[in-house]
Amino acid sequence: MSDLYTNSRIACHRACPRRHEIRYEHGLVPEVPQDRQAIGSAYHLAHWQGEQALDRVTMDPFCREAARAMYRAWTPRMVAEYVGLEVHCDVSLGASRTARDHRYAGAIDAIVRLADGRLAVLERKTTSGLSDHYWRRVELDAQVTGYYVLARAAGWDVQTVVYDVAERPGCRRLLATPEALRRYRKTDGALYENQRARDETPAEHFERCLAAMTSEKYDMREVPMTAQRIEEWERDAAESICAIESGFRYRNTDACAPIAGAPCDYLAVCHRTDLGENTPVGYVRLSDVHPELAARGASPAHCSPGASPAGSDHVVRTGGSEAASPAPAPASAGGAR
């Protein structure tokens, strides 16, 4: 078993050890991601390489247009300048009760300099709904605490974390009304307004999503880091890794189809005992179970202050300011707007 751990891996095991076995031991992932995952990944890509990058990836066209609308409507809520993009770091957690050294790694969305001069970890998220409950959960979130620890270990003098959150538009694709269900007005023979003669196009979906992305769909807040929070993260991470290496692979059936969430990616194949040898239809087997750590474009695999790839003259504009930062992609890919 790999000694490399990420927030995604730890969270996967916490949710369901059987899910962790399929995802991280067998390396199986769905061939087509769920819509919410596809939109979130595309939204991050647009911030990373610019809106035009969305047209170069293979994905559901309606998820693409939803992400495009989210990016197009985005405006920064704080004045800050990027000093590092897609910062990949890892740190040794030292030996735990398993008597092994463990590496914790992550890809930080960005390091930014705030208006008061402080450096901060920027974490960009998408969600199905912004609410007070969401922000209360953020106060307990382990991912950004881990990223804060990683950035500090890599030499970045970060002082805080900034969350930049966008609520997904929630617009489902509109389909043509089945012939048998169509109703026509007697006055002019046209369909009733709540019925459609044809399917919605991706361009029409974009316009509808863009109209839905009002300012209330975005929020940006600072999440202070404290010594207690970091200490609790280190404890939770160590205990979670011990649980993984203890070999627990039981099923948590409460995570199969949560009431307020999407069904588990592995619900259809969880019962199978041959997943180590056979790849089910609809799934692919990863050669690297941590693809999120793979460097994209010209980004270095590990980044520290002052260490940037060739061509580090990329300029990013955020909140009206600009700063030179490591180039996130070749010149042909463009940059964040």
N, C-alpha and C positions, 0 to 999 in steps of 0.2 A: 504494500500500500504506500502511496506517495506520502512524503513528509511535508508537502507543501499545502498550506491551508489558506483559504480566503474567507471573507465574510459569507459569500454565496455558499461555499461548501459547508461551513459550520451551520448556517441557517437551514440548509437542506436537511442535515442530519437532525437538527432540533425539531423540524417539522415532522419528519418520518424517516427512521433509519433504513427502511426498505427502499424508499425513494433515493436515499444517498447511495445505497448499494448499486442500484440500477444506473444512476447518473455518474457517480464518481469511480466505482469499481469496474463496472461494465462499459462505461463511457457512452451510454445511449442517450440521444436527445431526439425530440420530434423533428421530422424533416421540415415541417412547416410550423413555426412558432405561433402561439396564441396571439390574437390581435393586439392585446394590451402590451405584450412583450415586443411585438414588431414595431408598434408605434413608438414605444419608449426608446428602442434602439435607434430608430430612424431619427427621432428628435435629437438624441445625443449626437448622431452622425452629422446632422445639419449644423449644430453648434461647433462641431469639431472640424469639419471640412467645408462648410458652406452649404447653402441650400441646393446648389447644383449637384452635390454629391448624391442626393436622393434619386436622381435620374439614372445613376450608374449602378444601382444595386437591384438585385432581383428580389422582389417582394410583392405582396398583394397591392395592387394599385390604389385601392381605397384606403389602406393603412398608410401608404405613402402620402396621399393627399391630406389625410388627417394630420400627419406629422408636419407636412409642409405648412398647413394652416397654423398649427401651434407655433412653429418657428417664425412665420411671417408676422404673427400678431405679438410676438414676444418683445418686450422692452425692459431694460434693466430697472430694478427697484432700488439699487444702490449705486453710487458712483465708485467704481473700482477699476483697476487695470490688471490685465493678465500678466503674470511674470513666468508662468509655466503652464503648459497644456498637456493633458493626458500624462500625468506624472506617474511612472511605474516604479514602485518601491517594494522592497521586502526587508524583513527584519527577523533575526533569530529570537525565538521566544525562550530559548534555553531548554534544558531537560525538565520534564515533568515526571509524574509517577510512572510513566512508561519507560523512563531512563533513556529517552531519545531526544535529540535536538529537533526542534520544529521551526519551520519557516512560515511566517505569515506575510502574505503579499496582497497587493491591491493596485488598482489603476485609479488614481485620483483624477477627477474631472479637470480640476485646475487649481493652481495657486494664484491668489489675487492679492493686490495691495489695495487696502481700503483707503478712504479719503483721509483718515487720520494717520496713515502711514503704516498701520499694522498689516502683517501678512496673515492671510486666512486661507484655509482649505475651502474650496468651493465645491459643493455637492449639488448636482442638478438631478431632479427627480420629476417623474410624472406620476399622477395618481388619478383614481376614478372620482375623487371628491375631496376638496379642501374643507376642513372643519376644525373646530377646537380639538376634537378627538385626534385628528391627524397630528396636530402640533404637540399634543401631550405625548403621543407615541414617539415623536421625534426626540423628545427629551430623554427617552430611554434607548434610542437607536444605537446599536453597537457598531454599525458600519462606519459612520463618520468618526466615532471615537477611535476606531482602528486606523482610519486614514490619518487622523491627527497624530497618532503615535508613529505611524509610518513616516509622515512628512518630517516630524521632529528628528527621528532616527536618521533620516537621509540628509539632515543638515539644514532643512528649511526652518527658519525661525518663526513658524506660524504661532499665532496667539489665540486664534479662535476658528470657528467653522461658520460658514454662511450657507444656508439652504436656499436654493433657487428652485421653486416648485411650480409646475404647470399641471392644471387639471385637464385631462383628455376631453375632447369636445363631446364625446358620447353620442355622436350621430351615426346611426345605423344606415347602411346603404338602403335606399328606397328602391323597391322592386315593382315591376308592373303588376297591377291587380289581375289575378287569374280571370280568364274569360267568364267562367261560370258565376263569378262574384261581382262582375261589373254592373253598375247601375247608371243609367243615363237620364239627364234632365229632359223633361218633356218639352220645355220651352225651346231649346236649341239642339238637343240630341247630344250634348257634350257630357263627358263623364263628370260625376260629382267631384268636388274639389279634393276630397280625401282619397281619391282613387287615381291610378296612373295607367296610361296606355303603354308605357315603356319603362325599362330599367333606368335608373339614374346613372349618368356617366361619371368617370373619375373627376372631370373638370367641374361638374355640377356639385359633386360631393365636396370638393375643395371649397367652393364658394359657400356652401352651407356650413361647413366646419369653421371657416374663417369668420362668418357672422356670429357663430356661437362663442368664439374666443374673445370674450369681453375681458375687461381689466380684472374682474372678480375671479377669473380663471387662473390668475397668477398671484404668487406671493413670494417674498424673499425676506428671510429673517436670519439674524445671527443666533447661533447656538453656542453659548459659552462652554468652555471646557474647564473642569475642575479636577483637582487631585483625586477627590473621591470617585468621580466618574471614571477616570483613567484606571484607578485601582480596581474598581468593580469590573471594568472591561477586561483587564488582565486576568482576573480571577475567573470570570465567565468563559473566556477564551480557553484558558488552561483546562478547566473542567470539561468543556465541550470536546476538546481534542482527546482528553482521556476517555470520554464516552465513545468517541469514534474508534479509537484504537483498541478499545475493549472488545470490539467485534459485534456490538449490538446491531441486529438487522431485523428487528420486529416491525410489524406493520402498525402504523397509527391510523386506524380507519377514520378517525375524526378529520384527517387531512385529505381524504379521498375526494370529497365534494363539499367543501365548506359552504355554509348557508350564504355568506356574503362574499363569495369569491368564485373563481373559475375552478373547474375540476382539475385534479392532479394530472400532469402530463402522462403519467404511467398507469392510469386507472385501467386501461384496456389490456395491459400486459403484465400487471403486477403479479398475477397468479402463475405465470410461466416459470419453469425451473431451468430452461435452456438458454437464458439470455446471455450467458457467458460465451456461448458458442454460436448462437444464431441471432441474426439481426431481424427483428420483426418488420413487417411492412409498415411504412410510415415513419420509420426511425432511421437514423444514421449513427454510426459508431465513430466517436472522436479519437484521433490519435493523440491529441492533447486535451485533457479534461479541463484545462483552464484557458480556453480561447480568449477570454476577456483580458488576459495578461499579455497577449501577443501584441507587439508594437505595430501600430498602424502608421502608414505613410513613413515619414522620416523621424518619427518619435523614437527616442532611445528606449531600450528595454528597461534600463534603470536610469533614473534622472536625479541629479542633485544640483544644488545651486551652482551656477556657473558652468554646468556641463550641458551642452546643447549640441544638436547635430549640425552638420554643415548647412549653411544657408539660413542661419538663425536671424533673419531680418524680417520675419513675419510680424506684421503689426495687427493687433486686435483692438477693436474699439468697443468699449463697454461703458455705458453711462456717460458718454461724451468725452472720455479720456482715452489715451492710447499709450501703448508701451510695446517695446520690442520683446518678443518671446520666442521660444523654440518653435520652428516651423512645423505645423502639424501634418503637412502633406506636401507633395510636390507642387510646384507652382501652377501646374495645370488644374489642380484640384481646387484652387482658391482657398479662402479662409473664411472665418466667421465674419458676418457682416457687421 
